[in-house]
């Protein structure tokens, strides 16, 4: 038994050492490419290889993959099959595939980037897409990483940055970088104030609160010529340097940028594992894509909630647990969702079996019909306010009213703190289940993650940091 144990230690140590010998952590490489196609066909077109500063992530492969994502990038020695580095991520293209245009085979192009430590041996970058029906990753591109002709990143001419708090060297900590879009030079102090205020809410929420010493927090912005970002529904077209806009995929509150070039160039001046973006606006909105970035409007009454909710998507690959709001995607019941906090109960049990409350009934009964009927009115009013471009204050008042109206259904004493399987989640009222009656990924009511979401975030923090 002891010999086997010793052998295992040697095998794992050997792998780890050889991996480290094959990577040069003083340089990060960013591969930029275009992702082209639609729901039924997609391909990747290479653009260029860029070099950045030292690799800020963990040095070894103990950052094993969580298995939540649609795409995977691997740095591989092809003749031996040795994987030097691997990461998983979702992308805007991946979301496009679920929109009506994507399903109607309308071809679109989105620019994307993937970063990894520089290999010192001949290695290929392999990009793969998850195939739901086969349950495997399918390679889309395999390309030798060049050892010459790489372009050094060019920092923006005008940028300002600040360290909020540093707990240690980048490779041993989760490096969060907050970027600003739509802030003019005169808004510089406001940007750092917004970043401090909203990150304060994040680090007052578990598990970030008790694991704060595993984080470094920095913020940076490029001054914008004009204030704010495009808001097509209200015919506002001011464009910030990072390319963020409201109404992405024709969903008014959805804020994204499909121009990673400027985002990554600004970010490359700082060590970062995760990006959070603040857009200088009071109008409600945000977005978050796993291992890409999270974005939130800065000044809405609900901004603290949106900031944390979107971070849940981008940091831990959590899914939306809500199902009553209008969305940009076409959603149909399918196989077990990839997200760790959603389940269709295959075999009658959820994937978070180990976290279930003792003796809880599966599915767990709750007053879904009462909640749904309250939300019908709220969502009708919300659509009217959105379509008419009503003042922000009216939408904020509606959200306060919603909280009052739904409190009764979402916080009954008998179900608080119970981890079970509550029907309704992942944009579907039926057939998809969430772990608790309420969570930051479900509603704006409760300022805490459910136990399953919290546990996933904890795991991700542990993967990206050493204590
Ligand atoms: Zn949750």
Boltz pocket constraint, residues with backbone or C-beta under 6 A from the ligand:
constraints:
  - pocket:
      binder: B
      contacts: [[A, 321], [A, 341], [A, 435], [A, 436], [A, 438], [A, 439], [A, 440], [A, 441], [A, 442], [A, 449], [A, 450], [A, 451], [A, 452], [A, 453], [A, 454]]
      max_distance: 6.0
